[in-house]
């Protein structure tokens, strides 16, 4: 008995046209998807990886809040400061042992001076850290919030001595901008409540400003 042969499939003209349309749509969709992906990547490439700093208008008019977190090798060198938009400040000395918080107010003149420094020193464009964390060393983290923008800068062991093998002139010079903002805020604290680290920071600032002046004198 001879095996039965399957009948060959027959396609009508309408079926072939439908199949051709499906293939064309698939090819067209693939091409459109490729173009969309290319356009999307081009748009994304125009968006900065980091958010843009606040405009000068925002810096001069929007409410500003400030916080400082100080960490050190002694109990006394660990303290925190918070300042709200109205200038009301609370200083928590001796974070790791009970200590009565100190409340005081920043004057309008002090608040304006700090705001001006945020503009002139381009605070929101600074790096997140200056200096290195070293054993028995301390660090200060200054956080400023204005509008939807927040910026924290950590000041650790600043290597401002040119004889230091890790000395970096560009970074030392740039740290002057952060130091000027920090010291303007630190000067507003009541005296003899927390250890005064300003003599060390002032030496670092003077070294940074010498580098800054030297660079500006160069042709």
NORDADA-V7072 format. One record per residue. N is the residue number from 1. RES is the residue in one small letter. PHI is phi in degrees with one decimal (none if undefined). PSI is psi in whole degrees, 0 to 359 (NA if undefined). Layout:
# NORDADA-V7072
N:RES:PHI:PSI
N:RES:PHI:PSI
This chain:
# NORDADA-V7072
1:x:none:126
2:x:-76.2:138
3:x:-65.2:143
4:x:-75.9:135
5:x:-89.7:135
6:x:-70.5:142
7:x:-68.5:139
8:x:-67.3:137
9:x:-65.7:143
10:x:-116.7:131
11:x:-113.4:131
12:x:-78.2:164
13:x:-60.9:323
14:x:-64.5:319
15:x:-65.3:317
16:x:-62.8:320
17:x:-63.6:320
18:x:-65.0:317
19:x:-62.9:318
20:x:-62.2:323
21:x:-65.9:319
22:x:-62.2:315
23:x:-62.5:317
24:x:-63.0:319
25:x:-63.9:319
26:x:-63.5:316
27:x:-65.0:318
28:x:-64.4:318
29:x:-63.3:319
30:x:-62.5:318
31:x:-66.7:319
32:x:-64.5:319
33:x:-63.2:322
34:x:-64.1:318
35:x:-66.0:320
36:x:-63.9:318
37:x:-63.9:319
38:x:-65.1:317
39:x:-66.1:321
40:x:-63.0:315
41:x:-63.7:324
42:x:-66.6:319
43:x:-65.4:316
44:x:-63.0:328
45:x:-67.9:338
46:x:-84.3:346
47:x:-85.8:125
48:x:-63.9:145
49:x:-65.8:326
50:x:-109.3:148
51:x:-62.6:147
52:x:-69.1:146
53:x:-67.5:159
54:x:-64.1:150
55:x:-71.4:166
56:x:-62.2:325
57:x:-61.3:315
58:x:-64.0:315
59:x:-61.5:328
60:x:-89.9:343
61:x:-124.7:331
62:x:-78.7:153
63:x:-60.4:142
64:x:-118.7:132
65:x:-119.9:148
66:x:-132.6:144
67:x:-142.3:142
68:x:-128.4:133
69:x:-120.0:115
70:x:-104.0:130
71:x:-126.0:134
72:x:-150.8:183
73:x:-85.6:351
74:x:-115.8:159
75:x:-61.1:319
76:x:-66.5:333
77:x:-82.1:0
78:x:-102.0:109
79:x:-149.8:165
80:x:-136.6:146
81:x:-131.1:139
82:x:-134.7:138
83:x:-131.8:122
84:x:-86.5:180
85:x:-65.7:338
86:x:-86.1:355
87:x:92.9:3
88:x:-76.8:125
89:x:-118.7:148
90:x:-130.8:126
91:x:-110.8:123
92:x:-105.7:97
93:x:-80.5:151
94:x:56.8:66
95:x:-56.0:324
96:x:-93.6:10
97:x:-147.0:150
98:x:-56.3:129
99:x:-152.4:140
100:x:-69.9:129
101:x:-67.6:149
102:x:-107.7:126
103:x:-108.4:137
104:x:-158.9:179
105:x:-127.2:140
106:x:-80.0:135
107:x:-72.7:165
108:x:-60.5:322
109:x:-65.3:319
110:x:-65.0:317
111:x:-62.9:320
112:x:-68.5:321
113:x:-63.1:320
114:x:-67.0:317
115:x:-60.6:318
116:x:-62.6:321
117:x:-66.4:325
118:x:-59.6:329
119:x:-79.6:305
120:x:-67.2:327
121:x:-90.7:1
122:x:48.2:54
123:x:-57.0:319
124:x:-73.9:356
125:x:-102.6:1
126:x:-74.1:164
127:x:-69.3:167
128:x:-78.5:339
129:x:-148.0:144
130:x:-130.2:129
131:x:96.9:180
132:x:-123.0:150
133:x:-82.2:122
134:x:-127.3:158
135:x:-57.7:138
136:x:62.7:13
137:x:-96.8:164
138:x:-116.8:176
139:x:-153.9:155
140:x:-123.6:132
141:x:-113.8:116
142:x:-102.2:125
143:x:-120.6:130
144:x:-123.4:131
145:x:-120.7:129
146:x:-143.0:119
147:x:60.8:231
148:x:-92.1:9
149:x:-106.6:137
150:x:-136.7:141
151:x:-142.8:130
152:x:-118.2:135
153:x:-127.4:126
154:x:-100.6:127
155:x:-108.0:111
156:x:-109.0:217
157:x:-75.7:107
158:x:-86.1:120
159:x:-91.1:78
160:x:-93.6:353
161:x:-82.6:120
162:x:-58.9:339
163:x:-78.3:349
164:x:-68.7:130
165:x:-62.5:340
166:x:-101.6:15
167:x:-62.5:131
168:x:-129.7:104
169:x:-58.4:317
170:x:-63.9:317
171:x:-69.2:321
172:x:-62.3:315
173:x:-62.5:317
174:x:-66.2:328
175:x:-63.8:339
176:x:-58.3:324
177:x:-64.1:318
178:x:-69.6:321
179:x:-64.4:320
180:x:-64.3:321
181:x:-67.6:313
182:x:-60.5:313
183:x:-66.2:327
184:x:-62.9:323
185:x:-75.1:317
186:x:-61.9:327
187:x:-65.8:342
188:x:-85.9:352
189:x:-74.0:149
190:x:-65.4:148
191:x:-73.2:154
192:x:61.1:29
193:x:-104.9:319
194:x:-128.0:157
195:x:-56.5:142
196:x:-92.2:104
197:x:-93.4:4
198:x:-64.4:326
199:x:-56.9:318
200:x:-66.1:316
201:x:-66.4:326
202:x:-68.0:324
203:x:-64.3:319
204:x:-63.9:320
205:x:-66.4:318
206:x:-61.9:319
207:x:-63.6:319
208:x:-66.5:320
209:x:-70.4:330
210:x:-64.4:317
211:x:-63.7:320
212:x:-62.9:314
213:x:-65.7:321
214:x:-62.9:318
215:x:-66.1:321
216:x:-69.4:335
217:x:-78.3:341
218:x:-71.6:142
219:x:-68.5:NA
